[in-house]
Amino acid sequence: MKLTDIERNTLVKYRLERANDTLLDVEFAIQNMRWHNAANRLYYACYYAAIALLIKDGHIAHTHNGVKSLLGLHYINEGKIDENLMKAYRRMFNLRQTGDYDDLAEISKDEILDLLEPAKQFILTVENLISNTN
């Protein structure tokens, strides 16, 4: 489906708002020591931002792995997103998978807190990339 510029910009704005709202959910989960929920929300905050960036630039991903691949191809390889942020994104994905699907998996406070700042930086980087292409 081909989007008009207005539709594309509206969808990008919506996804960025979702990213930032979901980041607030992370703070709530941390305050309430809900580590599995925090892992899920950390990943999805960054995922929504990543989707916004891909949409803005006309890239379509149909899976979570597709998002990771397109980020690598178009933003990591081109030096637009720091490799360390991508490593953090992959860690968030893996931690979310563990928390959501592995029975009896433990997620620690330290794992979440180690990823909180990279998540914020990832979203900020994406926002900057999007605002610089307007």
N, C-alpha and C positions, 0 to 999 in steps of 0.2 A: 504494500500500500504506500503510495506516494503522499507525503505530507506537504501542505502548503507551508510557507515560511511562518505564517501566524500560528498554525497548528503545531509546527515543530517548536517554536519558541514557547508556546503555552505548555507543551509537554515537558520541555527542558526545565522551565520554571517550576512546574509541579513536582518533578522528580527531585530537584534541589531542595524544595520545601520539605518533601518527604524525608530526604537525607538528614536535614537539620532537625526535624521533629523526632526522627528515630534516634538521633544522637541524644536528645533530651531523655528518651526512654532509657538509654544506657545509664545516664546519671541516676535516674530513679532506681534502676535495678541495682546499681552499685550501693546506693544508700541503704537498700533493703537486703543486701547480701544475696542477691539472686543471680548467681554467677552464670548459670546456664542461659538464663534470659538475657543477661548482659552480653554474652558471647553471640547470641543470635542477633541482638539489636546492633552490636558493633559491626558485624558483617553486613547486615542489611542497610545500615546507614551509608556505608561505603559503596555497596552495590547500587543503591539508588543514585548516588552521585555518579558512579561509573556509567550507568545507563543514560543519565542526562548528557554526559559528555559524548557518548557514542551516538546518541540521537542527534545532538547538535551538529556533529560532523558527518551525519548520514550513514553511520555504520549500524548494522542490525545483528544482534546476537539472539540466538534462540535458547541458549542454555547458560548456566553459570560458568561452565568451562569455556563456552564461546566468548563470554565477557572477558574472562582472563586472557584468552588468546588474542582478542582484538586489542585489549589494553597493551599487551606486550608488543604486538605488531606495530601499532600506530602511535603509541605514546612512550613506551619504555625504550624501544629500539631507536626512536627519534630523539630521545633525551628530554621529552616533555614532562615525564613523570620520573622521579628518582627511583632507581631500582630498589632501594631500601623500603620505600613506601609500597612497592609492588610485593616485596617479600612479606611485609606486614599484612597486606591484603590477602595473600595466600594463607598466612597463618590464621587470619580471622575466618577465612572460609573453612579451613580444616578444623578449627576449634568449634565453629558453628555446627559442622557436620557431626563431630564427636558428641557435642551436647544434645543435638536434636535426635540422633539416631543410634548412638551406642548405649546400650543398657548399662547402668551402674557406672557410667563415666563420671569422673570427677573433674571439675573445672575450678581452678583456684583463683582467689582474689588477685594474686600476683600476675597470673596469666592475663587477666582482664586489664589490670592497671598498666601492664607493660604495653598493651595495645591501644590504650585510650588516646594517648597523644599522637601516635601515628595515624589513627583513624581521623582525628581532627585535622591533622596536616594533610591527609589524603583528600578530604572533602574540600579544604581550603585551596589546595592545588587545583583540583577539578574546577572549583568556582572561578579561580583566576584564569584558567585555560578557556573556560566558556566566556567569561567577560572580555577577554582579549581578542576573541574572534567575532565579537559583535560589531 
